[in-house]
Amino acid sequence: MVSRRHFLASAGAFGLAANAGLFDFASSLFAAEPTSGKKPVVQAVFVRPNVDGYWMGWPGAAYDIKARQADYTKTLKNAAEKFGIQLEVRPEPLDTDTAVNSFIEQVKKQPLDGLVLVSMSLNQSWPHIDNISKNRGKVPTIVFSPMGTSFTGHLQGTRNIDGVYVAATQDVDWLTFGLKMFKTASEMKNTRLCVLAGDKIEDKKLDVIGTTLHYIPRNRLPEELKKVEETDQVRAIADYYTKNAKKIVEPTKQDILNAAKNYIAAKRIMEAENCQGISVDCLPLVESRLIPCPPCIAWLKLNDEGSVGACEADWNSAISLRLTSLLFDRPGFMQDPAPNTVNNTLMGAHCSCPTKLDGFDKPAEPFILRSHSESTTGVAPQVLWRIGQKATIMKFEGPGTIILGTGKVVGNIETPPSGGCRTSVELELDDMADSRDTKGFHQLFIYGNLEPGFKAYCQLTGIKVVHI
């Protein structure tokens, strides 16, 4: 086995593999490089009386304390191994005020990235859980309350504490998603996004989310493009999109090769700048004909791989794409919103759209290769969205707030006869009396009802949620 970086540098090996038909272009081979070698440190504790069994009252004598704690521990350890988390499990229960207060002081001194409190008793756990939640400091905390360990009243003391998310559920496997939230928060803090706009060079670390925006001059893209030759890598990428397109309308063979070169140039810039995503103010480059092909296909491919390719140097959309990728293992579609006042729907359009909308390891949605509609140059994908598909609408509005809502796909719009960008999707929105009230611009459309997961993550990490 060789590293992805070494493999990418080997045009000969790439060509052999492409000829042999061995490439899945959304495979981990081209996935985003890891952001950090540091593992997040998470501690898990069980809050319950130190007894062998219960008598009367919930969770009841049928609740096998040792077996259930073993189940929770196994689920947590499996998730920690999967996500690369350093998990510390305290097997002894927290059961007295003295033990709890001592634990709180320990948590304040220990540099933790996350804390999991597992409730295992209906009445005796919650005074301790409330105490820890209120006095733990700023450690992001999940309170896991499996069915049988809380009533409505027990859940009131923790519901408005910053950085505390309460998961009261019968689904033990939810703990896997809980640990994934800690991993995602750590990754977001270690993420660097390369923003090509103007002529400045500077780094800006965002509050709350912790992501670093790495600004470099916009002309870096055309300069890097000039260095990209027509290699086996380029031809293999072009061949993939040529053979897998439902049809090709405007682009020529050379257009598709140029589109593949954009991807190579973007990857080289990201590697040189140690970044996990890229966003370019590309329209001036296209308008001035400084690049022969807009980067629409390059962004498609980056987003299909779990990286970030964002248009127009919009860093809010870029961090939205990064969060969606890390938390839900699927890409989002950054779009220009156009309310349909006749249908009271929201139309969203852009000339770059990922195809792995169901998930990075799922089949791609059908796509057509078109030209970039505003310039009729190069290659842009027209991705056909599944009618009836539930969708989430989300975008950061500054690093401490997201707008969030849901809807359903009701149509794909052809251009022409319509104007606008090549991938054009129409959504029927939930809880929206008038689509003109939709907040934001360049929001993401994402397959699935991800609203509960986004809300959980935002509660855990101190991000405000505003309805779309």
N, C-alpha and C positions, 0 to 999 in steps of 0.2 A: 504494500500500500504506500502511496505517496501523498503528500499534502496537496490540497486544492491549488495552492499558489504555484507549486512546482509543476503540477499537471497543466495548469493554464498556460504556463510558460513553454510547454512542450507541444509545438504545433504538429510535429510528426505523430506523437501519440494520439493527439486529438483527431487527426485525420484518419488514422487506423480505426479508432473506435467509431467514428462517424460512419465510415464505409461499412463497418461490420453491423451497423444498426443498433449499437449498444447504448446510445444516449437517450436518456429521458431528460429533456431540457428544463424540467423543474425539480430535478433530483438534488440531493444534498451536495453533489459535486460542485454546483455553482451557488450554493447557499451563501448567505452573508457570513463573513469571517466573524469569529467570536469577538466580543467586545472586550473581555477581560479574563485574565486567568484566575481572578479572585472569586471564590465561591461565597454566595450569600450565607450568613450564619443565622439559623433559625432554631429557636428552642421551643419544645412542646412539653406541656405539663398537664396533669390530670387533677381536676379539682373535685374531690369526693371525700366522704368519711373513710377512715382507714379501717374498714371492716371486710369480712369475707362474703357477706350477703346481706340483702335487705329483707325487711319484713313489713308488709303492708305499705301503702302509699306508692306513688310512682318513683322510679321506674319499675318497682315491684320485685317480689321474691323470684320471679322467673327470669329476671335480668341477671345474667351471669357476669359479675363484675370483672373477674380476671380474664374471661374469654373476650368480653367486649373491649377491654383495654388492650388486649393482644391484637384484636382486629384493627383498632384505631392506629396502634403502633406500626403494624405491618403496612397499612395503607400509606401512612406518612413516610415510612422508610423507603417504600417502593417509589413514591413520588419524588423524594429527595434524590434518590439515585438517578431517576429519569431526567431531572432538571439540573443536576449538578449543584445541589444545595448541601451545605454542611449542617446536618441535623443533629441536635442534641436533645435526647428524650430523657426526661426525668421520670423514672418508673415509680418512685415513692409519691403517694398522693399529697396534695396540699389540703390539709384538713383542719388546721387551727389558726387562730389569729397570729400567733407567734410565728408559725411557719410561713404564713402568707406575707407578713411584714418583713421578715428576713429575705424572702424571695424578691420582694419589691426593691429592696436596697441593692440586691445582687444585680437585678435587671438594669438599674440605673447606672451601675458601674461597668457592666459588660457591654461591649459594642455589638449589639444584635441588629440584624436586618429584619427580623420578624419574630413574633411570639404567637404561639397557638395555645389557647386555654380550652381544654376539653371539659365541658360540664358533664358530670356523671351522677348527679343527684338533683332531685327536683327542688328541694328547699334549702339544703345545707350548702350547696355549691355557690348560690348566687350572691350572698353577702361578700364572699371572698372574691368572686369574679368582678363584682362592682368595685371593690377596693383596689384590685390590681389595675383594672381598666382606667380608673380615675387618677391613680398615683404612679403609674409605670414610667412616666417620662414621655418621650416622643416615639417610642418603638412602635412601628405598625403592628397591630394586634388583631388576630382573628379569634373570636369566641365561637367554638363549635359546640352546638347543643343538639345532640341527637334526640329523635323523638322519645318522649318519656322523661325528659329532663328539664322542661320549661313549660309554663303556662304564659298567657298574655302578660300578666303582671310581672313575672320574672324578667321579661325582656325590655322593660321600660328604662331601667337604670343605665343601660349601655347604649341606647339608641342614638343619642346625639353627642357622643364623645368623639372628637376628632381623631382620626387614625385607628378607630376600632370598628371592625365589621363583624356583625353577629350572624352566623349561619345556623339557623334553627331548622333542621331538616332530618328526614329519615334516611337520606342518601349519604352513606358513609363515604362513598367514592368522591363526594364533593370535596373532601380534603385534598384530593389531587389538584383540583382547580385552585384551592386555597394556597397551596405551596407554589403553584404556577404564578399566582399574583405576586408573591414575594420575589420570585425569580425575575419576573417581568419588571418590577420596580427597580431591581438592582441593574438589570440590563439597560433600562431607560436612562439611569444615571450615568452609565458608562458609554452610552451611545454618542458618536460624533456624526453629525450630518454636514456634508459638504454643500455649501450654498454658493453658486456662481452668479454674482450680480455686481454690476458696476466694476470698479477697479480696486476695491479695498481688500486688505488682508487683515483679518482679525478673528478672534474667538469670542463667543458670547455664551456663557453658561446660563441656561434658563432656570429661573426660580421654580420651586415646587417639583416639576418633573425631572429636573437635573440634567437634561440633555444639553450637549454642547453644539452650538452652531458654528461651523468653521467656514468663514467667508474667504473666498479667493476670487480673483478677477474673472469676469464672464468670458473673456477671450481665451481662457485656458482650454475650453472645449475645442474651438476651431484649431488651436495650436496643436493639441494632442491628436486631433483627427488627421492632421497632415502626416503624422508619423505612422499611422495604421496602414499596413499593406494588405493586399488581398491574399491572406494566408489560408491554410486549411481550416483554421478556427473560423475565420470570416465566412468561408464558403459553406462550412457545415451548418452554421447558424442560419445563413440565408436559405440553405437547402431545407432545413427543418420547417421554416415558416412557409416556404413555397409549396412543399408537399402536404402540409397539414392544413393549409387554408381551404375553406369551403369553396372559395373562388378568388381569383385575382382580377380586379377591375382596371384601375389606372396604372399601377406601378410596373416598371420595366425590370428586367433582370438586374441592371446596374443600380436601380433605385433600391432594390432589396439588399444588394451587397453593401451599398452605402449605409442602409439601416443597421446592418450587422456591425459595420465599423463603428457606428455610434456606441454600440454596447461595449465593444472592446475599449474604446477611448474612455468611456465612463468608468469601467472597472479599473483601468490603469490609474485614473485620477483618484478614485476612492482608495486604492491600495497605497498610492504615493502619499496621500494625505491622512492615512489611517482612519478612514471613515466607513460607516456601515450603510450609508445612503447618500443620495445626491439629488439636488434640486437646482435647476438652471433657469435663468431668465432667458428662455430660448427664443421668444418671438422676435426680439430685435436682431438676433443672429440669422433667423430665417428671412426676415424682411430685408436685411442688408445683403442677403445671399452669401453670408460668411461661412455657412455650412450647406452642403448640397442636399441634406436630408434632415428634417426635424427628428429629434430623438424619441419619437413616439413608440417605436418598436423596442428600443433599448429600455425604456421605462416599463413597458409591458413585461419584458423578460426579467428585469430586476425585481419587480413586484411579484411575479410568479415564483421567484426563487426565495422569497422571504426577506429580500433586501428592500430598499426604498428608491424609487425613481419618481420624483415629483416635479410638476411643471411650474414655470413662472416664478421660481425662487420663493414659493409660498411655504415658509417653514412651519406654519401652523398645520398645513396639510401634510407636510413631511413627517412631523412627529405623530400625527394621527395615523398615517400609514404604518409607521414603525410600531406604535402601540398595538394596533390591530393585528399586525403580523405576529408579534411576540405573544400576545394574550390569547388569540383565537386561531392561530395557524392558518390564516387565509389572508388574501390581500383585500384592499378596498379600492374603489373607483372614485378618483378625484374628479369632480364634475362642476360645470357651470349651471346653476339652477335657473330654470325658466318656468314660472308658474303658468299652468294652463287654467285660465279663468272660466272656460266653458265646462270642462270636466271637473274642476276643482282638484286637479292633480298637480304633481311636480314633475316637470321634465328636466332631466339632467344630461348634459352632453359634454364630451371632450374627445380629443383625437388620440388619446392613449388610454387604454383600459386593459387590466390583466385578464387572463383567461381562466386561471385556476380559482374561480370564484367560490367553489365548494370547499376548497382547501388545497394546500400544497401537494398532498399525496392523492388527490382525487383527479378524475379526468377533466380535461380542459373543456370549456364551453366552445361552441363553434365560432369561428371568426372568418372575416373576409378581409383581404388586403386591399386597402383603398389609398388614395393620396391624402395628404394633409389638406383639409377642406379650405382653409383660409388662404393658402398659397397655391394649391393644386400641385405641390411638389412632393417628392419623396414617398414615404410609406406611412400610413396610419391604419390601425386595426379598427374594423367595425365588429365588435363583439356582440353576439346575440344572447340576450338575457332570457332566462327561463320565465315564461308567463305564469303568474300565480305564485311565484317565489316570494316568501316572506323576506323582508330586507330591513336593515338598520341604517339610520342616517346619523352621522356623527362627525364632529370636527372640534379641534381645539380652537378656542377664541382667547389666545393668550395662554401661557403655560399652566395657569391655575384654574381654568374653566373649560368645560366642553359643552357643546350643544348636542342634544341626543333625542332621537325619536325613532319610530318604526313605520313601516308601510308594506305595500305589496306591489310587485311588478305587474303592470297591466299592458305594457306594450313596448315594442322596439320601433323607432322612427327612422324612416329612410331619408338619406340626404344624397341627391335630390329625390323627391321634389321639395322637401323641407330644406331650410338652411341650417346653419350651425355645424357642430362637429360630427365626426363619423360615427362614434358610438353614442347613440341617443336613446335614453331609456325613460319610460314614463312610469311614475310611482303614484299609487293611491295612498295617501298618508293617513295614519291613525290619529285620532284626536286633533284634527285640524279643520276648523270651520271654514277657513279661507286660506288657500295655498299662498296667497300674497303675504301672509303673516309669517312665512317660513324665515327663520333667522339664518344669517351667515351666507358665505360664498365659498365655492370650492369644497363643500362638504363631501364626505365619503358616502357612497352607497356600498353596502356590504351585505352579502348573502347571510340570511339567518336572523332570528330574533336574539340579538346579543345585548339587549338593553339591561337585563339583570346582571350580566357579567361586567359590563362597563360600570354600572352603578356600584357594584361591590368593590371594584378596583378603585374607583374614585373616592369612595368612603374610606377605604384603607389608606390611601395616599394623600388625602387632603385636597382633592380636586373638586371644585364645585360643578354640579350638573344643572344645566338649564334646558328645559324642554324646547325642542326644535321650533 
